[in-house]
Amino acid sequence: MRRIEEKKQRGFLRMGWGSVTNARFEIKPMDLDFSGYDTIVLCMPVWADKPACPARTFLRDARLDGKKVHLLISTGGGEIDKPVAVAAADLAKKNATVGVTARVIAGFGRKYASDGELEQAGREFAAKVKGAGS
Ligand SMILES: Cc1cc2nc3c(=O)[nH]c(=O)nc-3n(C[C@H](O)[C@H](O)[C@H](O)COP(=O)(O)O)c2cc1C
């Protein structure tokens, strides 16, 4: 499991505005070659109805050509149709597609779900991905 980390910390307004304007937030260097992987799961939060900027940098830069990427999306309560569509459009540019998707309501400002509930959501999602066959 790898963690996508921003190079620079930003406040709420910059994060939200960055998402609205499709800004590229730099992420810390990581291995972005997924050619040897069959199953790829991206866990990401929603910012302003889109994948969070660091997740979008990943979607744009990772070598995911021809891959199916499963998305576990945390929100403050919002739906995930729009962020899934944005991720699908980013992936389509490299002939990659979105696989299984699920939403977990994690909280907005204040934590909504306990760590145990988040872990349970992760386990349920893993079972769903397994059931879908890579
Ligand atoms: C800048 C910003 C914008 C957000 N926009 C939305 C939104 O449009 N819809 C929503 O349901 N939650 C929104 N959220 C809440 C996040 O999705 C939520 O805090 C996140 O999923 C929690 O995961 P984390 O603790 O890993 O950040 C936003 C949060 C931030 C920081």
The ligand as an ORCA input file, in Angstrom:
! r2SCAN-3c Opt
* xyz 0 1
  C     -11.248     21.445      0.316
  C     -12.277     20.407      0.664
  C     -13.411     20.287     -0.117
  C     -14.368     19.322      0.166
  N     -15.457     19.177     -0.648
  C     -16.367     18.197     -0.391
  C     -17.493     17.996     -1.250
  O     -17.674     18.668     -2.268
  N     -18.377     17.013     -0.931
  C     -18.221     16.220      0.173
  O     -19.047     15.342      0.412
  N     -17.149     16.383      1.002
  C     -16.228     17.334      0.733
  N     -15.137     17.487      1.553
  C     -14.980     16.590      2.707
  C     -13.932     15.529      2.416
  O     -14.315     14.692      1.352
  C     -13.681     14.723      3.680
  O     -13.179     15.599      4.644
  C     -12.699     13.609      3.436
  O     -13.289     12.617      2.641
  C     -12.226     13.003      4.745
  O     -11.093     12.231      4.476
  P      -9.636     12.707      4.969
  O      -9.724     12.695      6.466
  O      -8.720     11.700      4.411
  O      -9.428     14.079      4.396
  C     -14.186     18.458      1.283
  C     -13.025     18.599      2.080
  C     -12.075     19.540      1.773
  C     -10.843     19.640      2.627
*
